[in-house]
Amino acid sequence: MPYEEAALEAVDLRKRYRGKVALDGFSLRVEAGTVCGLLGPNGAGKTTAVRILSTLLRPDGGRAWVAGHDVLADPKAVRYRIGLVGQNASVDEILTGRQNLVLFGRLHHLKAAAAKRRADELLERFDLTEAAGKPVAAYSGGMRRRLDLAAGLILSPPVLFLDEPTTGLDPRARIEVWASIKDLVGSGTTVLLTTQYLEEADQLADRIAVIDAGRVVAAGTPDELKAKVGPDRVETVTRKPTLDEVFLHLTGHATTEEPS
């Protein structure tokens, strides 16, 4: 692999669906132990990029490496080194929190005792121990998403994909999930986060990549991206532009809070 220092590297990825371009030369590099926020309007290609990088979808062109492995040449090795938390909850509402995590452990081929130990470790890590014996149907939105995060970490993957992880959550639940994500990165996990919440990217991301029409149109730290919009682009010259203004300036689209 020519990109050994990066946790994730995509080069010129391309994908079409029934003649419609989803990715058009998508390239991205994410350093280990960081959060990269992938921002873009509806239909920009965020979810398609995540699906390719997590081996759920094959690109029409380009190459990508995750955790040191080629996603096309060695997808099995990639799957053992990633976690994926999608837009929709993956947990079973009828089962308890502990039962869900034990089930995920067994599906990852952990022996019964090891699956139970790992479930208890994750319940404690995500502050869900007291609710472990309750059915997930009784959980709040924030608790469910924290349980989703826990389920994505059964095998302690070095790379975690979060696709719109807080869509539909109220502000309090969103803050709870943010805190959990910050703890993960503090322990060394690399996170690729797709979101349309500009505040979320500003809170969590070390670097942000703005995607539009299937390609990255700008990348940098939140402050670097804000610096791309001069004072003549904002109403008041005495303040820095917001990420919303940067987003609109770079893509020509206003942000929305609908999942892509």
QUIRA-V869739 format. One record per residue. N is the residue number from 0. RES is the residue in one letter. SS is DSSP state (hx for helix, st for strand, lp for the rest). PSI is psi as a letter, one per 40 degrees, with the letter a starting at -180 (none if undefined). D_LAST is the distance of its C-alpha to the last C-alpha in Angstrom with 1 decimal. Layout:
N,RES,SS,PSI,D_LAST  N,RES,SS,PSI,D_LAST
This chain:
0,M,lp,h,31.1  1,P,lp,e,31.5  2,Y,lp,f,29.1  3,E,lp,d,30.8  4,E,lp,e,30.2  5,A,st,i,26.4  6,A,st,d,24.4  7,L,st,h,21.8  8,E,st,h,22.2  9,A,st,h,20.3  10,V,st,h,22.2  11,D,st,f,21.2  12,L,st,h,18.6  13,R,st,i,18.0  14,K,st,h,16.2  15,R,st,i,16.3  16,Y,st,h,15.3  17,R,lp,f,18.1  18,G,lp,e,19.0  19,K,st,h,15.6  20,V,st,h,15.0  21,A,st,d,11.9  22,L,st,h,13.9  23,D,st,g,17.0  24,G,st,f,19.1  25,F,st,h,16.8  26,S,st,h,19.2  27,L,st,i,19.0  28,R,st,h,21.7  29,V,st,h,21.5  30,E,st,i,24.8  31,A,lp,i,26.0  32,G,lp,f,25.9  33,T,lp,i,23.3  34,V,st,h,19.7  35,C,st,h,17.5  36,G,st,h,14.5  37,L,st,h,11.8  38,L,st,i,10.4  39,G,lp,i,8.7  40,P,lp,i,7.4  41,N,lp,h,4.6  42,G,lp,e,6.0  43,A,lp,d,7.9  44,G,lp,e,8.2  45,K,hx,d,7.4  46,T,hx,d,6.9  47,T,hx,d,9.7  48,A,hx,d,11.8  49,V,hx,d,11.8  50,R,hx,d,12.7  51,I,hx,d,15.5  52,L,hx,d,16.7  53,S,lp,e,17.0  54,T,lp,e,18.9  55,L,lp,e,16.8  56,L,lp,i,16.5  57,R,lp,h,19.2  58,P,lp,i,18.7  59,D,lp,d,20.8  60,G,st,i,22.3  61,G,st,i,22.6  62,R,st,i,23.3  63,A,st,i,22.0  64,W,st,h,23.8  65,V,st,h,22.8  66,A,lp,f,25.6  67,G,lp,e,28.2  68,H,st,i,27.3  69,D,st,h,26.1  70,V,lp,d,23.0  71,L,lp,d,24.6  72,A,lp,d,28.2  73,D,lp,f,28.0  74,P,hx,d,24.8  75,K,hx,d,26.9  76,A,hx,d,27.9  77,V,hx,d,24.3  78,R,hx,d,23.3  79,Y,lp,e,26.3  80,R,lp,e,25.2  81,I,st,i,21.6  82,G,st,i,19.8  83,L,st,h,16.2  84,V,st,h,14.6  85,G,lp,a,11.3  86,Q,lp,d,9.1  87,N,lp,i,11.9  88,A,lp,h,15.5  89,S,lp,e,17.7  90,V,lp,i,21.0  91,D,lp,h,23.4  92,E,lp,d,24.3  93,I,lp,d,27.8  94,L,lp,i,28.7  95,T,st,i,29.7  96,G,hx,d,27.9  97,R,hx,d,30.6  98,Q,hx,d,30.6  99,N,hx,d,26.9  100,L,hx,d,27.4  101,V,hx,d,30.7  102,L,hx,d,29.0  103,F,hx,d,26.4  104,G,hx,d,29.3  105,R,hx,d,31.2  106,L,hx,d,28.4  107,H,lp,e,28.5  108,H,lp,f,32.2  109,L,lp,i,33.6  110,K,lp,i,37.0  111,A,hx,d,37.2  112,A,hx,d,38.9  113,A,hx,d,36.5  114,A,hx,d,33.5  115,K,hx,d,35.1  116,R,hx,d,35.9  117,R,hx,d,32.4  118,A,hx,d,30.9  119,D,hx,d,33.4  120,E,hx,d,32.6  121,L,hx,d,28.9  122,L,hx,d,29.7  123,E,hx,d,31.9  124,R,hx,d,29.6  125,F,lp,e,26.9  126,D,lp,f,29.5  127,L,lp,e,29.2  128,T,lp,d,32.7  129,E,lp,d,34.0  130,A,lp,e,31.3  131,A,lp,d,31.6  132,G,lp,e,33.7  133,K,lp,i,31.7  134,P,st,i,29.3  135,V,hx,d,25.7  136,A,hx,d,25.5  137,A,hx,e,27.6  138,Y,lp,i,25.3  139,S,lp,i,23.4  140,G,hx,d,19.7  141,G,hx,d,20.4  142,M,hx,d,22.9  143,R,hx,d,20.6  144,R,hx,d,18.0  145,R,hx,d,21.1  146,L,hx,d,22.3  147,D,hx,d,19.1  148,L,hx,d,19.7  149,A,hx,d,23.3  150,A,hx,d,22.5  151,G,lp,e,20.6  152,L,lp,e,23.8  153,I,lp,d,26.4  154,L,lp,e,27.7  155,S,lp,f,27.3  156,P,lp,i,25.0  157,P,lp,d,25.3  158,V,st,h,21.6  159,L,st,h,18.8  160,F,st,h,15.0  161,L,st,h,13.0  162,D,st,h,9.2  163,E,lp,f,8.2  164,P,lp,e,11.9  165,T,lp,e,12.8  166,T,lp,h,10.2  167,G,lp,e,12.7  168,L,lp,i,15.7  169,D,lp,i,18.6  170,P,hx,d,19.9  171,R,hx,d,22.6  172,A,hx,d,20.5  173,R,hx,d,18.0  174,I,hx,d,21.2  175,E,hx,d,22.5  176,V,hx,d,19.5  177,W,hx,d,19.9  178,A,hx,d,23.5  179,S,hx,d,23.0  180,I,hx,d,20.8  181,K,hx,d,23.5  182,D,hx,d,26.1  183,L,hx,d,24.5  184,V,hx,d,24.5  185,G,hx,d,28.0  186,S,lp,e,29.1  187,G,lp,e,28.0  188,T,lp,h,24.5  189,T,st,h,22.2  190,V,st,h,18.6  191,L,st,h,15.5  192,L,st,h,12.9  193,T,st,h,9.3  194,T,st,i,8.8  195,Q,lp,e,8.5  196,Y,lp,h,11.9  197,L,hx,d,14.5  198,E,hx,d,17.2  199,E,hx,d,15.7  200,A,hx,d,15.7  201,D,hx,d,19.2  202,Q,hx,d,20.5  203,L,hx,d,19.5  204,A,lp,h,19.1  205,D,lp,d,22.2  206,R,st,i,20.4  207,I,st,h,17.2  208,A,st,h,15.8  209,V,st,h,14.0  210,I,st,h,12.1  211,D,st,h,12.2  212,A,lp,f,12.8  213,G,lp,e,12.7  214,R,st,i,15.2  215,V,st,h,16.1  216,V,st,e,17.7  217,A,st,i,19.1  218,A,st,i,19.8  219,G,st,a,22.1  220,T,lp,i,22.8  221,P,hx,d,21.6  222,D,hx,d,25.1  223,E,hx,d,25.2  224,L,hx,d,22.1  225,K,hx,d,23.6  226,A,hx,e,26.8  227,K,lp,e,25.3  228,V,lp,h,25.3  229,G,lp,i,28.9  230,P,hx,d,30.6  231,D,hx,e,30.9  232,R,hx,e,27.1  233,V,lp,i,27.3  234,E,lp,d,29.5  235,T,lp,h,31.7  236,V,lp,e,33.2  237,T,lp,e,34.2  238,R,lp,i,30.7  239,K,lp,i,28.1  240,P,lp,i,24.8  241,T,lp,i,21.9  242,L,hx,d,18.7  243,D,hx,d,17.1  244,E,hx,d,19.9  245,V,hx,d,19.4  246,F,hx,d,15.7  247,L,hx,d,16.8  248,H,hx,d,19.8  249,L,hx,d,18.2  250,T,hx,e,15.3  251,G,lp,e,16.8  252,H,lp,i,13.7  253,A,lp,i,13.8  254,T,lp,i,11.2  255,T,lp,i,9.6  256,E,lp,f,9.0  257,E,lp,i,6.4  258,P,lp,i,3.8  259,S,lp,none,0.0
